[in-house]
Amino acid sequence: DEADEAATALGYKHDTNKVDGKKYPQHKPDQKCSNCQFWQGAASDAWAGCAMFGRKQIAAGGWCMAYKKIG
């Protein structure tokens, strides 16, 4: 849920294309949860766990300000 306390604190959105670029100038359109170091699913998973969100599921196409590119 984007309204969840942790999601709000990290600026999480289910869709990376809906991130407010003025509020989060570090955001780039190619940054998605599925290509972040904290993603705990397979590349093909639509939803999976995230080290930043505990047991909660996040969208593969989502984004938050904790994003760290793989590699």
PDB file of N, H, CA, C and O in Angstrom:
ATOM      1  N   ASP A   1       0.847  -1.180   0.000  1.00  0.00           N
ATOM      2  CA  ASP A   1       0.000   0.000   0.000  1.00  0.00           C
ATOM      3  C   ASP A   1       0.894   1.246   0.000  1.00  0.00           C
ATOM      4  O   ASP A   1       1.748   1.392   0.874  1.00  0.00           O
ATOM      5  N   GLU A   2       0.706   2.124  -0.954  1.00  0.00           N
ATOM      6  H   GLU A   2       0.012   2.005  -1.664  1.00  0.00           H
ATOM      7  CA  GLU A   2       1.503   3.345  -1.044  1.00  0.00           C
ATOM      8  C   GLU A   2       1.293   4.270   0.155  1.00  0.00           C
ATOM      9  O   GLU A   2       2.131   5.129   0.429  1.00  0.00           O
ATOM     10  N   ALA A   3       0.184   4.101   0.867  1.00  0.00           N
ATOM     11  H   ALA A   3      -0.497   3.403   0.644  1.00  0.00           H
ATOM     12  CA  ALA A   3      -0.110   4.939   2.028  1.00  0.00           C
ATOM     13  C   ALA A   3       0.490   4.372   3.318  1.00  0.00           C
ATOM     14  O   ALA A   3       0.410   5.011   4.367  1.00  0.00           O
ATOM     15  N   ASP A   4       1.085   3.188   3.251  1.00  0.00           N
ATOM     16  H   ASP A   4       1.150   2.668   2.398  1.00  0.00           H
ATOM     17  CA  ASP A   4       1.739   2.568   4.387  1.00  0.00           C
ATOM     18  C   ASP A   4       2.826   3.508   4.927  1.00  0.00           C
ATOM     19  O   ASP A   4       3.446   4.246   4.161  1.00  0.00           O
ATOM     20  N   GLU A   5       3.052   3.479   6.224  1.00  0.00           N
ATOM     21  H   GLU A   5       2.549   2.880   6.846  1.00  0.00           H
ATOM     22  CA  GLU A   5       4.020   4.381   6.853  1.00  0.00           C
ATOM     23  C   GLU A   5       5.419   4.249   6.240  1.00  0.00           C
ATOM     24  O   GLU A   5       6.054   5.260   5.942  1.00  0.00           O
ATOM     25  N   ALA A   6       5.902   3.033   6.050  1.00  0.00           N
ATOM     26  H   ALA A   6       5.386   2.211   6.292  1.00  0.00           H
ATOM     27  CA  ALA A   6       7.235   2.830   5.456  1.00  0.00           C
ATOM     28  C   ALA A   6       7.256   3.297   4.005  1.00  0.00           C
ATOM     29  O   ALA A   6       8.222   3.921   3.566  1.00  0.00           O
ATOM     30  N   ALA A   7       6.193   2.995   3.262  1.00  0.00           N
ATOM     31  H   ALA A   7       5.409   2.488   3.619  1.00  0.00           H
ATOM     32  CA  ALA A   7       6.118   3.407   1.858  1.00  0.00           C
ATOM     33  C   ALA A   7       6.133   4.928   1.739  1.00  0.00           C
ATOM     34  O   ALA A   7       6.822   5.480   0.882  1.00  0.00           O
ATOM     35  N   THR A   8       5.390   5.588   2.580  1.00  0.00           N
ATOM     36  H   THR A   8       4.830   5.140   3.276  1.00  0.00           H
ATOM     37  CA  THR A   8       5.346   7.053   2.564  1.00  0.00           C
ATOM     38  C   THR A   8       6.716   7.635   2.919  1.00  0.00           C
ATOM     39  O   THR A   8       7.173   8.585   2.283  1.00  0.00           O
ATOM     40  N   ALA A   9       7.360   7.072   3.922  1.00  0.00           N
ATOM     41  H   ALA A   9       6.989   6.301   4.439  1.00  0.00           H
ATOM     42  CA  ALA A   9       8.672   7.569   4.352  1.00  0.00           C
ATOM     43  C   ALA A   9       9.720   7.425   3.253  1.00  0.00           C
ATOM     44  O   ALA A   9      10.630   8.247   3.150  1.00  0.00           O
ATOM     45  N   LEU A  10       9.593   6.371   2.425  1.00  0.00           N
ATOM     46  H   LEU A  10       8.854   5.703   2.509  1.00  0.00           H
ATOM     47  CA  LEU A  10      10.563   6.126   1.355  1.00  0.00           C
ATOM     48  C   LEU A  10      10.109   6.651  -0.005  1.00  0.00           C
ATOM     49  O   LEU A  10      10.807   6.474  -1.003  1.00  0.00           O
ATOM     50  N   GLY A  11       8.950   7.291  -0.049  1.00  0.00           N
ATOM     51  H   GLY A  11       8.383   7.435   0.762  1.00  0.00           H
ATOM     52  CA  GLY A  11       8.448   7.829  -1.312  1.00  0.00           C
ATOM     53  C   GLY A  11       8.076   6.750  -2.313  1.00  0.00           C
ATOM     54  O   GLY A  11       8.143   6.976  -3.521  1.00  0.00           O
ATOM     55  N   TYR A  12       7.683   5.573  -1.824  1.00  0.00           N
ATOM     56  H   TYR A  12       7.629   5.389  -0.843  1.00  0.00           H
ATOM     57  CA  TYR A  12       7.366   4.433  -2.690  1.00  0.00           C
ATOM     58  C   TYR A  12       6.137   4.678  -3.561  1.00  0.00           C
ATOM     59  O   TYR A  12       5.121   5.198  -3.100  1.00  0.00           O
ATOM     60  N   LYS A  13       6.254   4.294  -4.821  1.00  0.00           N
ATOM     61  H   LYS A  13       7.079   3.871  -5.196  1.00  0.00           H
ATOM     62  CA  LYS A  13       5.133   4.277  -5.767  1.00  0.00           C
ATOM     63  C   LYS A  13       5.133   2.919  -6.454  1.00  0.00           C
ATOM     64  O   LYS A  13       6.194   2.365  -6.740  1.00  0.00           O
ATOM     65  N   HIS A  14       3.939   2.381  -6.720  1.00  0.00           N
ATOM     66  H   HIS A  14       3.077   2.832  -6.488  1.00  0.00           H
ATOM     67  CA  HIS A  14       3.820   1.105  -7.433  1.00  0.00           C
ATOM     68  C   HIS A  14       4.329   1.213  -8.864  1.00  0.00           C
ATOM     69  O   HIS A  14       4.768   0.220  -9.444  1.00  0.00           O
ATOM     70  N   ASP A  15       4.272   2.414  -9.436  1.00  0.00           N
ATOM     71  H   ASP A  15       3.915   3.220  -8.965  1.00  0.00           H
ATOM     72  CA  ASP A  15       4.652   2.650 -10.832  1.00  0.00           C
ATOM     73  C   ASP A  15       5.735   3.725 -10.882  1.00  0.00           C
ATOM     74  O   ASP A  15       5.493   4.874 -10.512  1.00  0.00           O
ATOM     75  N   THR A  16       6.926   3.350 -11.340  1.00  0.00           N
ATOM     76  H   THR A  16       7.123   2.417 -11.641  1.00  0.00           H
ATOM     77  CA  THR A  16       8.048   4.293 -11.399  1.00  0.00           C
ATOM     78  C   THR A  16       7.720   5.530 -12.240  1.00  0.00           C
ATOM     79  O   THR A  16       8.304   6.594 -12.032  1.00  0.00           O
ATOM     80  N   ASN A  17       6.796   5.395 -13.181  1.00  0.00           N
ATOM     81  H   ASN A  17       6.321   4.531 -13.350  1.00  0.00           H
ATOM     82  CA  ASN A  17       6.412   6.518 -14.036  1.00  0.00           C
ATOM     83  C   ASN A  17       5.548   7.556 -13.310  1.00  0.00           C
ATOM     84  O   ASN A  17       5.300   8.636 -13.845  1.00  0.00           O
ATOM     85  N   LYS A  18       5.092   7.235 -12.102  1.00  0.00           N
ATOM     86  H   LYS A  18       5.293   6.357 -11.668  1.00  0.00           H
ATOM     87  CA  LYS A  18       4.247   8.152 -11.343  1.00  0.00           C
ATOM     88  C   LYS A  18       4.994   8.841 -10.200  1.00  0.00           C
ATOM     89  O   LYS A  18       4.382   9.499  -9.358  1.00  0.00           O
ATOM     90  N   VAL A  19       6.320   8.686 -10.176  1.00  0.00           N
ATOM     91  H   VAL A  19       6.818   8.152 -10.859  1.00  0.00           H
ATOM     92  CA  VAL A  19       7.133   9.340  -9.144  1.00  0.00           C
ATOM     93  C   VAL A  19       7.237  10.829  -9.459  1.00  0.00           C
ATOM     94  O   VAL A  19       7.458  11.212 -10.608  1.00  0.00           O
ATOM     95  N   ASP A  20       7.079  11.657  -8.445  1.00  0.00           N
ATOM     96  H   ASP A  20       6.900  11.345  -7.511  1.00  0.00           H
ATOM     97  CA  ASP A  20       7.172  13.111  -8.588  1.00  0.00           C
ATOM     98  C   ASP A  20       8.650  13.501  -8.733  1.00  0.00           C
ATOM     99  O   ASP A  20       9.403  13.471  -7.761  1.00  0.00           O
ATOM    100  N   GLY A  21       9.049  13.860  -9.940  1.00  0.00           N
ATOM    101  H   GLY A  21       8.437  13.884 -10.730  1.00  0.00           H
ATOM    102  CA  GLY A  21      10.429  14.207 -10.232  1.00  0.00           C
ATOM    103  C   GLY A  21      10.914  15.456  -9.524  1.00  0.00           C
ATOM    104  O   GLY A  21      12.113  15.614  -9.292  1.00  0.00           O
ATOM    105  N   LYS A  22       9.997  16.345  -9.177  1.00  0.00           N
ATOM    106  H   LYS A  22       9.023  16.217  -9.365  1.00  0.00           H
ATOM    107  CA  LYS A  22      10.385  17.551  -8.448  1.00  0.00           C
ATOM    108  C   LYS A  22      10.681  17.217  -6.985  1.00  0.00           C
ATOM    109  O   LYS A  22      11.608  17.765  -6.388  1.00  0.00           O
ATOM    110  N   LYS A  23       9.893  16.324  -6.425  1.00  0.00           N
ATOM    111  H   LYS A  23       9.140  15.879  -6.910  1.00  0.00           H
ATOM    112  CA  LYS A  23      10.093  15.918  -5.037  1.00  0.00           C
ATOM    113  C   LYS A  23      11.281  14.963  -4.901  1.00  0.00           C
ATOM    114  O   LYS A  23      11.978  14.972  -3.886  1.00  0.00           O
ATOM    115  N   TYR A  24      11.506  14.137  -5.934  1.00  0.00           N
ATOM    116  H   TYR A  24      10.940  14.131  -6.758  1.00  0.00           H
ATOM    117  CA  TYR A  24      12.582  13.148  -5.925  1.00  0.00           C
ATOM    118  C   TYR A  24      13.455  13.318  -7.165  1.00  0.00           C
ATOM    119  O   TYR A  24      13.368  12.512  -8.091  1.00  0.00           O
ATOM    120  N   PRO A  25      14.296  14.355  -7.200  1.00  0.00           N
ATOM    121  CA  PRO A  25      15.105  14.626  -8.396  1.00  0.00           C
ATOM    122  C   PRO A  25      16.120  13.530  -8.717  1.00  0.00           C
ATOM    123  O   PRO A  25      16.617  13.470  -9.841  1.00  0.00           O
ATOM    124  N   GLN A  26      16.434  12.670  -7.763  1.00  0.00           N
ATOM    125  H   GLN A  26      16.029  12.718  -6.850  1.00  0.00           H
ATOM    126  CA  GLN A  26      17.361  11.570  -8.010  1.00  0.00           C
ATOM    127  C   GLN A  26      16.733  10.429  -8.821  1.00  0.00           C
ATOM    128  O   GLN A  26      17.443   9.555  -9.318  1.00  0.00           O
ATOM    129  N   HIS A  27      15.408  10.441  -8.951  1.00  0.00           N
ATOM    130  H   HIS A  27      14.831  11.151  -8.547  1.00  0.00           H
ATOM    131  CA  HIS A  27      14.689   9.390  -9.678  1.00  0.00           C
ATOM    132  C   HIS A  27      14.975   9.451 -11.173  1.00  0.00           C
ATOM    133  O   HIS A  27      15.011  10.527 -11.771  1.00  0.00           O
ATOM    134  N   LYS A  28      15.179   8.276 -11.766  1.00  0.00           N
ATOM    135  H   LYS A  28      15.150   7.402 -11.281  1.00  0.00           H
ATOM    136  CA  LYS A  28      15.332   8.132 -13.218  1.00  0.00           C
ATOM    137  C   LYS A  28      14.294   7.114 -13.689  1.00  0.00           C
ATOM    138  O   LYS A  28      14.043   6.137 -12.984  1.00  0.00           O
ATOM    139  N   PRO A  29      13.683   7.316 -14.859  1.00  0.00           N
ATOM    140  CA  PRO A  29      12.619   6.423 -15.333  1.00  0.00           C
ATOM    141  C   PRO A  29      13.014   4.951 -15.458  1.00  0.00           C
ATOM    142  O   PRO A  29      12.153   4.077 -15.365  1.00  0.00           O
ATOM    143  N   ASP A  30      14.301   4.662 -15.665  1.00  0.00           N
ATOM    144  H   ASP A  30      15.001   5.373 -15.740  1.00  0.00           H
ATOM    145  CA  ASP A  30      14.718   3.263 -15.803  1.00  0.00           C
ATOM    146  C   ASP A  30      14.951   2.578 -14.457  1.00  0.00           C
ATOM    147  O   ASP A  30      15.258   1.386 -14.420  1.00  0.00           O
ATOM    148  N   GLN A  31      14.810   3.309 -13.360  1.00  0.00           N
ATOM    149  H   GLN A  31      14.560   4.277 -13.390  1.00  0.00           H
ATOM    150  CA  GLN A  31      14.958   2.735 -12.026  1.00  0.00           C
ATOM    151  C   GLN A  31      13.648   2.073 -11.621  1.00  0.00           C
ATOM    152  O   GLN A  31      12.612   2.731 -11.525  1.00  0.00           O
ATOM    153  N   LYS A  32      13.703   0.781 -11.386  1.00  0.00           N
ATOM    154  H   LYS A  32      14.544   0.247 -11.464  1.00  0.00           H
ATOM    155  CA  LYS A  32      12.524   0.014 -10.984  1.00  0.00           C
ATOM    156  C   LYS A  32      12.919  -0.932  -9.866  1.00  0.00           C
ATOM    157  O   LYS A  32      14.080  -1.326  -9.755  1.00  0.00           O
ATOM    158  N   CYS A  33      11.974  -1.286  -9.059  1.00  0.00           N
ATOM    159  H   CYS A  33      11.031  -0.966  -9.150  1.00  0.00           H
ATOM    160  CA  CYS A  33      12.256  -2.207  -7.958  1.00  0.00           C
ATOM    161  C   CYS A  33      12.915  -3.495  -8.455  1.00  0.00           C
ATOM    162  O   CYS A  33      13.799  -4.033  -7.789  1.00  0.00           O
ATOM    163  N   SER A  34      12.496  -3.984  -9.606  1.00  0.00           N
ATOM    164  H   SER A  34      11.777  -3.546 -10.147  1.00  0.00           H
ATOM    165  CA  SER A  34      13.038  -5.250 -10.107  1.00  0.00           C
ATOM    166  C   SER A  34      14.508  -5.168 -10.520  1.00  0.00           C
ATOM    167  O   SER A  34      15.138  -6.206 -10.720  1.00  0.00           O
ATOM    168  N   ASN A  35      15.078  -3.950 -10.654  1.00  0.00           N
ATOM    169  H   ASN A  35      14.566  -3.107 -10.491  1.00  0.00           H
ATOM    170  CA  ASN A  35      16.508  -3.858 -10.945  1.00  0.00           C
ATOM    171  C   ASN A  35      17.247  -3.138  -9.810  1.00  0.00           C
ATOM    172  O   ASN A  35      18.248  -2.458 -10.031  1.00  0.00           O
ATOM    173  N   CYS A  36      16.729  -3.305  -8.602  1.00  0.00           N
ATOM    174  H   CYS A  36      15.915  -3.858  -8.422  1.00  0.00           H
ATOM    175  CA  CYS A  36      17.313  -2.722  -7.390  1.00  0.00           C
ATOM    176  C   CYS A  36      17.965  -3.834  -6.557  1.00  0.00           C
ATOM    177  O   CYS A  36      17.501  -4.974  -6.564  1.00  0.00           O
ATOM    178  N   GLN A  37      19.024  -3.498  -5.854  1.00  0.00           N
ATOM    179  H   GLN A  37      19.400  -2.572  -5.848  1.00  0.00           H
ATOM    180  CA  GLN A  37      19.720  -4.469  -5.002  1.00  0.00           C
ATOM    181  C   GLN A  37      18.824  -5.057  -3.918  1.00  0.00           C
ATOM    182  O   GLN A  37      19.065  -6.175  -3.462  1.00  0.00           O
ATOM    183  N   PHE A  38      17.808  -4.334  -3.502  1.00  0.00           N
ATOM    184  H   PHE A  38      17.612  -3.426  -3.872  1.00  0.00           H
ATOM    185  CA  PHE A  38      16.965  -4.781  -2.398  1.00  0.00           C
ATOM    186  C   PHE A  38      15.816  -5.702  -2.830  1.00  0.00           C
ATOM    187  O   PHE A  38      15.140  -6.280  -1.978  1.00  0.00           O
ATOM    188  N   TRP A  39      15.589  -5.844  -4.137  1.00  0.00           N
ATOM    189  H   TRP A  39      16.138  -5.375  -4.829  1.00  0.00           H
ATOM    190  CA  TRP A  39      14.536  -6.704  -4.695  1.00  0.00           C
ATOM    191  C   TRP A  39      14.829  -8.149  -4.312  1.00  0.00           C
ATOM    192  O   TRP A  39      15.955  -8.616  -4.480  1.00  0.00           O
ATOM    193  N   GLN A  40      13.831  -8.861  -3.801  1.00  0.00           N
ATOM    194  H   GLN A  40      12.916  -8.481  -3.664  1.00  0.00           H
ATOM    195  CA  GLN A  40      14.024 -10.231  -3.335  1.00  0.00           C
ATOM    196  C   GLN A  40      13.323 -11.261  -4.207  1.00  0.00           C
ATOM    197  O   GLN A  40      13.188 -12.419  -3.811  1.00  0.00           O
ATOM    198  N   GLY A  41      12.880 -10.858  -5.378  1.00  0.00           N
ATOM    199  H   GLY A  41      12.990  -9.918  -5.700  1.00  0.00           H
ATOM    200  CA  GLY A  41      12.203 -11.781  -6.272  1.00  0.00           C
ATOM    201  C   GLY A  41      13.033 -12.083  -7.498  1.00  0.00           C
ATOM    202  O   GLY A  41      14.165 -11.619  -7.636  1.00  0.00           O
ATOM    203  N   ALA A  42      12.451 -12.867  -8.385  1.00  0.00           N
ATOM    204  H   ALA A  42      11.531 -13.244  -8.273  1.00  0.00           H
ATOM    205  CA  ALA A  42      13.069 -13.145  -9.681  1.00  0.00           C
ATOM    206  C   ALA A  42      12.773 -11.972 -10.609  1.00  0.00           C
ATOM    207  O   ALA A  42      11.830 -11.215 -10.377  1.00  0.00           O
ATOM    208  N   ALA A  43      13.559 -11.825 -11.638  1.00  0.00           N
ATOM    209  H   ALA A  43      14.325 -12.440 -11.827  1.00  0.00           H
ATOM    210  CA  ALA A  43      13.362 -10.732 -12.594  1.00  0.00           C
ATOM    211  C   ALA A  43      11.975 -10.775 -13.223  1.00  0.00           C
ATOM    212  O   ALA A  43      11.440  -9.739 -13.617  1.00  0.00           O
ATOM    213  N   SER A  44      11.394 -11.957 -13.318  1.00  0.00           N
ATOM    214  H   SER A  44      11.828 -12.799 -12.997  1.00  0.00           H
ATOM    215  CA  SER A  44      10.085 -12.117 -13.955  1.00  0.00           C
ATOM    216  C   SER A  44       8.899 -11.938 -12.999  1.00  0.00           C
ATOM    217  O   SER A  44       7.753 -11.932 -13.447  1.00  0.00           O
ATOM    218  N   ASP A  45       9.148 -11.794 -11.710  1.00  0.00           N
ATOM    219  H   ASP A  45      10.079 -11.798 -11.345  1.00  0.00           H
ATOM    220  CA  ASP A  45       8.060 -11.638 -10.731  1.00  0.00           C
ATOM    221  C   ASP A  45       7.421 -10.253 -10.833  1.00  0.00           C
ATOM    222  O   ASP A  45       8.122  -9.247 -10.939  1.00  0.00           O
ATOM    223  N   ALA A  46       6.098 -10.208 -10.799  1.00  0.00           N
ATOM    224  H   ALA A  46       5.529 -11.025 -10.713  1.00  0.00           H
ATOM    225  CA  ALA A  46       5.378  -8.931 -10.830  1.00  0.00           C
ATOM    226  C   ALA A  46       5.408  -8.254  -9.456  1.00  0.00           C
ATOM    227  O   ALA A  46       5.443  -7.027  -9.368  1.00  0.00           O
ATOM    228  N   TRP A  47       5.393  -9.047  -8.399  1.00  0.00           N
ATOM    229  H   TRP A  47       5.365 -10.044  -8.471  1.00  0.00           H
ATOM    230  CA  TRP A  47       5.445  -8.562  -7.012  1.00  0.00           C
ATOM    231  C   TRP A  47       6.410  -9.454  -6.246  1.00  0.00           C
ATOM    232  O   TRP A  47       6.489 -10.653  -6.514  1.00  0.00           O
ATOM    233  N   ALA A  48       7.138  -8.888  -5.304  1.00  0.00           N
ATOM    234  H   ALA A  48       7.074  -7.915  -5.087  1.00  0.00           H
ATOM    235  CA  ALA A  48       8.063  -9.669  -4.485  1.00  0.00           C
ATOM    236  C   ALA A  48       8.407  -8.892  -3.227  1.00  0.00           C
ATOM    237  O   ALA A  48       7.963  -7.761  -3.032  1.00  0.00           O
ATOM    238  N   GLY A  49       9.201  -9.519  -2.386  1.00  0.00           N
ATOM    239  H   GLY A  49       9.562 -10.438  -2.545  1.00  0.00           H
ATOM    240  CA  GLY A  49       9.647  -8.883  -1.167  1.00  0.00           C
ATOM    241  C   GLY A  49      10.756  -7.875  -1.444  1.00  0.00           C
ATOM    242  O   GLY A  49      11.336  -7.840  -2.529  1.00  0.00           O
ATOM    243  N   CYS A  50      11.032  -7.063  -0.436  1.00  0.00           N
ATOM    244  H   CYS A  50      10.560  -7.092   0.446  1.00  0.00           H
ATOM    245  CA  CYS A  50      12.068  -6.045  -0.525  1.00  0.00           C
ATOM    246  C   CYS A  50      12.714  -5.911   0.852  1.00  0.00           C
ATOM    247  O   CYS A  50      12.021  -5.909   1.869  1.00  0.00           O
ATOM    248  N   ALA A  51      14.021  -5.800   0.881  1.00  0.00           N
ATOM    249  H   ALA A  51      14.584  -5.801   0.054  1.00  0.00           H
ATOM    250  CA  ALA A  51      14.731  -5.655   2.152  1.00  0.00           C
ATOM    251  C   ALA A  51      14.297  -4.401   2.907  1.00  0.00           C
ATOM    252  O   ALA A  51      14.397  -4.367   4.133  1.00  0.00           O
ATOM    253  N   MET A  52      13.822  -3.382   2.218  1.00  0.00           N
ATOM    254  H   MET A  52      13.741  -3.410   1.222  1.00  0.00           H
ATOM    255  CA  MET A  52      13.406  -2.141   2.864  1.00  0.00           C
ATOM    256  C   MET A  52      12.006  -2.225   3.473  1.00  0.00           C
ATOM    257  O   MET A  52      11.654  -1.417   4.332  1.00  0.00           O
ATOM    258  N   PHE A  53      11.207  -3.202   3.032  1.00  0.00           N
ATOM    259  H   PHE A  53      11.493  -3.859   2.335  1.00  0.00           H
ATOM    260  CA  PHE A  53       9.799  -3.261   3.436  1.00  0.00           C
ATOM    261  C   PHE A  53       9.435  -4.500   4.247  1.00  0.00           C
ATOM    262  O   PHE A  53       8.251  -4.807   4.393  1.00  0.00           O
ATOM    263  N   GLY A  54      10.408  -5.210   4.770  1.00  0.00           N
ATOM    264  H   GLY A  54      11.370  -4.962   4.651  1.00  0.00           H
ATOM    265  CA  GLY A  54      10.110  -6.369   5.603  1.00  0.00           C
ATOM    266  C   GLY A  54       9.337  -7.437   4.852  1.00  0.00           C
ATOM    267  O   GLY A  54       9.772  -7.885   3.792  1.00  0.00           O
ATOM    268  N   ARG A  55       8.217  -7.842   5.378  1.00  0.00           N
ATOM    269  H   ARG A  55       7.864  -7.478   6.240  1.00  0.00           H
ATOM    270  CA  ARG A  55       7.424  -8.928   4.792  1.00  0.00           C
ATOM    271  C   ARG A  55       6.426  -8.449   3.741  1.00  0.00           C
ATOM    272  O   ARG A  55       5.676  -9.254   3.188  1.00  0.00           O
ATOM    273  N   LYS A  56       6.412  -7.180   3.468  1.00  0.00           N
ATOM    274  H   LYS A  56       7.021  -6.526   3.916  1.00  0.00           H
ATOM    275  CA  LYS A  56       5.452  -6.634   2.505  1.00  0.00           C
ATOM    276  C   LYS A  56       5.934  -6.844   1.077  1.00  0.00           C
ATOM    277  O   LYS A  56       7.135  -6.879   0.810  1.00  0.00           O
ATOM    278  N   GLN A  57       4.990  -6.980   0.174  1.00  0.00           N
ATOM    279  H   GLN A  57       4.014  -6.952   0.390  1.00  0.00           H
ATOM    280  CA  GLN A  57       5.274  -7.159  -1.246  1.00  0.00           C
ATOM    281  C   GLN A  57       5.286  -5.797  -1.945  1.00  0.00           C
ATOM    282  O   GLN A  57       4.495  -4.914  -1.615  1.00  0.00           O
ATOM    283  N   ILE A  58       6.178  -5.641  -2.899  1.00  0.00           N
ATOM    284  H   ILE A  58       6.821  -6.358  -3.167  1.00  0.00           H
ATOM    285  CA  ILE A  58       6.255  -4.423  -3.687  1.00  0.00           C
ATOM    286  C   ILE A  58       6.156  -4.771  -5.169  1.00  0.00           C
ATOM    287  O   ILE A  58       6.401  -5.912  -5.561  1.00  0.00           O
ATOM    288  N   ALA A  59       5.805  -3.805  -5.973  1.00  0.00           N
ATOM    289  H   ALA A  59       5.605  -2.878  -5.654  1.00  0.00           H
ATOM    290  CA  ALA A  59       5.643  -4.012  -7.414  1.00  0.00           C
ATOM    291  C   ALA A  59       6.987  -3.973  -8.120  1.00  0.00           C
ATOM    292  O   ALA A  59       7.844  -3.152  -7.791  1.00  0.00           O
ATOM    293  N   ALA A  60       7.174  -4.862  -9.094  1.00  0.00           N
ATOM    294  H   ALA A  60       6.478  -5.528  -9.361  1.00  0.00           H
ATOM    295  CA  ALA A  60       8.414  -4.903  -9.880  1.00  0.00           C
ATOM    296  C   ALA A  60       8.673  -3.568 -10.556  1.00  0.00           C
ATOM    297  O   ALA A  60       9.821  -3.138 -10.665  1.00  0.00           O
ATOM    298  N   GLY A  61       7.623  -2.915 -11.006  1.00  0.00           N
ATOM    299  H   GLY A  61       6.690  -3.265 -10.917  1.00  0.00           H
ATOM    300  CA  GLY A  61       7.751  -1.639 -11.706  1.00  0.00           C
ATOM    301  C   GLY A  61       7.719  -0.433 -10.803  1.00  0.00           C
ATOM    302  O   GLY A  61       7.612   0.699 -11.277  1.00  0.00           O
ATOM    303  N   GLY A  62       7.811  -0.660  -9.501  1.00  0.00           N
ATOM    304  H   GLY A  62       7.898  -1.579  -9.116  1.00  0.00           H
ATOM    305  CA  GLY A  62       7.756   0.429  -8.537  1.00  0.00           C
ATOM    306  C   GLY A  62       9.099   1.102  -8.334  1.00  0.00           C
ATOM    307  O   GLY A  62      10.085   0.784  -8.999  1.00  0.00           O
ATOM    308  N   TRP A  63       9.113   2.053  -7.388  1.00  0.00           N
ATOM    309  H   TRP A  63       8.312   2.312  -6.848  1.00  0.00           H
ATOM    310  CA  TRP A  63      10.335   2.787  -7.057  1.00  0.00           C
ATOM    311  C   TRP A  63      10.203   3.383  -5.670  1.00  0.00           C
ATOM    312  O   TRP A  63       9.105   3.737  -5.241  1.00  0.00           O
ATOM    313  N   CYS A  64      11.335   3.496  -4.961  1.00  0.00           N
ATOM    314  H   CYS A  64      12.227   3.208  -5.310  1.00  0.00           H
ATOM    315  CA  CYS A  64      11.410   4.279  -3.728  1.00  0.00           C
ATOM    316  C   CYS A  64      12.784   4.912  -3.646  1.00  0.00           C
ATOM    317  O   CYS A  64      13.682   4.558  -4.410  1.00  0.00           O
ATOM    318  N   MET A  65      12.955   5.846  -2.725  1.00  0.00           N
ATOM    319  H   MET A  65      12.226   6.134  -2.104  1.00  0.00           H
ATOM    320  CA  MET A  65      14.207   6.592  -2.683  1.00  0.00           C
ATOM    321  C   MET A  65      15.371   5.790  -2.112  1.00  0.00           C
ATOM    322  O   MET A  65      16.489   6.302  -2.064  1.00  0.00           O
ATOM    323  N   ALA A  66      15.149   4.563  -1.681  1.00  0.00           N
ATOM    324  H   ALA A  66      14.240   4.148  -1.720  1.00  0.00           H
ATOM    325  CA  ALA A  66      16.243   3.687  -1.240  1.00  0.00           C
ATOM    326  C   ALA A  66      16.855   2.945  -2.428  1.00  0.00           C
ATOM    327  O   ALA A  66      17.777   2.149  -2.247  1.00  0.00           O
ATOM    328  N   TYR A  67      16.358   3.195  -3.633  1.00  0.00           N
ATOM    329  H   TYR A  67      15.609   3.841  -3.780  1.00  0.00           H
ATOM    330  CA  TYR A  67      16.795   2.477  -4.822  1.00  0.00           C
ATOM    331  C   TYR A  67      18.328   2.455  -4.957  1.00  0.00           C
ATOM    332  O   TYR A  67      18.995   3.484  -4.855  1.00  0.00           O
ATOM    333  N   LYS A  68      18.856   1.251  -5.188  1.00  0.00           N
ATOM    334  H   LYS A  68      18.314   0.415  -5.271  1.00  0.00           H
ATOM    335  CA  LYS A  68      20.288   1.043  -5.461  1.00  0.00           C
ATOM    336  C   LYS A  68      20.398   0.095  -6.646  1.00  0.00           C
ATOM    337  O   LYS A  68      19.977  -1.059  -6.564  1.00  0.00           O
ATOM    338  N   LYS A  69      20.958   0.575  -7.736  1.00  0.00           N
ATOM    339  H   LYS A  69      21.300   1.512  -7.803  1.00  0.00           H
ATOM    340  CA  LYS A  69      21.078  -0.230  -8.948  1.00  0.00           C
ATOM    341  C   LYS A  69      21.932  -1.473  -8.700  1.00  0.00           C
ATOM    342  O   LYS A  69      22.943  -1.414  -8.001  1.00  0.00           O
ATOM    343  N   ILE A  70      21.521  -2.580  -9.272  1.00  0.00           N
ATOM    344  H   ILE A  70      20.699  -2.629  -9.840  1.00  0.00           H
ATOM    345  CA  ILE A  70      22.281  -3.827  -9.177  1.00  0.00           C
ATOM    346  C   ILE A  70      23.570  -3.657  -9.967  1.00  0.00           C
ATOM    347  O   ILE A  70      23.581  -3.145 -11.086  1.00  0.00           O
ATOM    348  N   GLY A  71      24.659  -4.107  -9.342  1.00  0.00           N
ATOM    349  H   GLY A  71      24.650  -4.523  -8.432  1.00  0.00           H
ATOM    350  CA  GLY A  71      25.963  -4.104 -10.021  1.00  0.00           C
ATOM    351  C   GLY A  71      26.580  -2.807  -9.974  1.00  0.00           C
ATOM    352  O   GLY A  71      27.680  -2.628 -10.497  1.00  0.00           O
TER     353      GLY A  71
END
